[in-house]
Amino acid sequence: MPIKIPYAKKKVEKKPTGGKKIPFQSPKGMHDRLPADFVYIDKIEKAIKKVSLFYGFDHIETPLLEDIRLFERGTGLTSEIVQKQMFAVKTKGDGVLALRPEMTPGVVRAYVENGLLYVANPGKFFYYSPVFRYEQPQHGRFRQFYQIGFEVLNSDDAAYDAQIILASLKIFEDVKLKNVTVKLNTIGCKNCRNTYVKKLKEYYKNKVGSMCHDCAKRYSENPLRLLDCKQEKCQPFKAEAPQTLDFICTACKAHFKSVLEFLDGGQVPYLIDATLVRGLDYYSRTVFEFFAEGVDFAIGGGGRYDYLSETLGGPKMPAVGSACGVERMVEAMKLQQVHIAPKQLYKAFLIYMGDQAKKQGMLLLDEFYKAGIPVKESFAKESLKSQLRLADKEKVDYALILGQREVFEEVILLRDMKSGTQETVPLKKIVAELKKRV
Ligand code: HAM
C-alpha cells in the first residue's frame, strides 16, 4: 500500500484547464517523474552521494547517446539488451548511435578516453543516470528508467568486489529498505569458464529440445545463460546442472573465497546461488544480485568485468561494479511502507496586498535568498484569506504580511502562525529579525 504523503493526496478542486487535455501521452514505458516521486528519489540520490563520499567514489556522467558498437561489443551481442532492447538513432553520416541501455561500457570508455587512468587508479565512480531499454513494459520493467551505480576500474582486488556490495547495501539501509538479500556466484575467468561451459553443454544436450525457444538459441550462442532462463518449463533442469564452483580454476576459486572472506569481515549476510550468471556478456568471476522483501524482481545487480576494456579495444583493466534500478527501489520502499517524514522546507510565507506590496515583496524575497532563508509566496493569489490559508497549509512558522500601508510606512507585519500574535517590524530589519528566530 503506498505511503501517505500530503503532496500525493492533493486533490485538484477545480479543473484549471476547463477539462481540456493535451492529446499526447508520455511514450510507452516512459514516465514523468512527479514531485511526489521525488520524496523517494531524493532520498535515494542523497544516499548514493553520502555513501560515495564515504567510500571515495567520484561522480561521473557520460552522454545519453553512444556509438552503438560500444554496447554491441561491450554489453555483448548475445545479451538480450543488445539483441532486442536497443534504441538506435541513425545519424546523418554513416554512424548509428544508441540510447545507452546501461552505464558500464560508457564509464569504461570515458575512463580510458579522458586519461583518468593516470589520475585515479583504481578509478572509483558513481552515477545516477537515466538508461533506455526497448522492453515490453510491465510491472517493474520500463523503457526509460534510472540507475544508481558504482564502478571500480583497474583493480582485480577482491576487496573491491566486497566493497561494491557493501556500499550498495549501505544505500538500501539509508533509504530504510528492510531484509535485502544478496545472492552471489562466480562464473570464472575466460580460461576456466570454457571447461565449465563444455560440461554445461554436455548436460543440456538432450534436454534443450524440451526447453523454451530462447534456450535453444542460448544453447548455441551463450550456454551459460541457460541458467538465467526464467521460463517455468526450464526451471527443473537448472537444479541438476553442473555448478561453476566445481570447474573453475584455482585462481578464480581463491578470488571468490577472498570476496566471501571480505564480506564475512564486513558482516554482510549473503546467499551463494550456483545458478546466478547474469544477462550481460562482459561478466567474469564474481556476479551478484540484490532482492528486497516484498518485490519479486532484482533491485540491483552487478559483478566483475575483467575483460570489458580489452573487448572495447582498450588496455587490460580488471574492474567490478553494480547498478540498482531506482524505480524498483522506489517500488520496494512503497511496498515496505518506508516512512519519510515530510520536511518543513519553508519557515515563512510572504503575503502581499496590492501591486506596490507585490513589487516590494519581490525585492524582499531576493534579500531572503541572499540570507539563505527560504520564504514561500503565492503571487497568483490576491486575497488575504487565500494567502493565509496557503501559509497555514505550508505549516510555516511565520507569515510576513505586506499591505499598501506597510509599504508606505516601510514596515512589515510578522505573524506567529502558532500563537496568532502579530508585531510590526521595520522592513529594513525583517531579514535579520527572521534570521534570529529560525
Ligand atoms: P542490470 O542487471 O541489467 O545490470 O541492471 C541493473 C538494475 O537495473 C536491475 O537489477 C534492475 O533493478 C534495474 N533494471 C534493469 N532493467 C530494468 C527495466 N527495464 N526497468 C526498470 N528497472 C530495470 C546493469 O545494468 C549493469 N550495468 C550493472 C553493472 C554495473 N555491472 C557492473 N557494473
Residues whose N, C-alpha, C, O or C-beta is under 5 A from the ligand:
A	BS01	HAM	E102 M103 T104 R133 E135 G140 R141 F142 F145 F150 A298 I299 G300 G301 G302 G303 V320 G321 S322 A323 C324 G325 R328
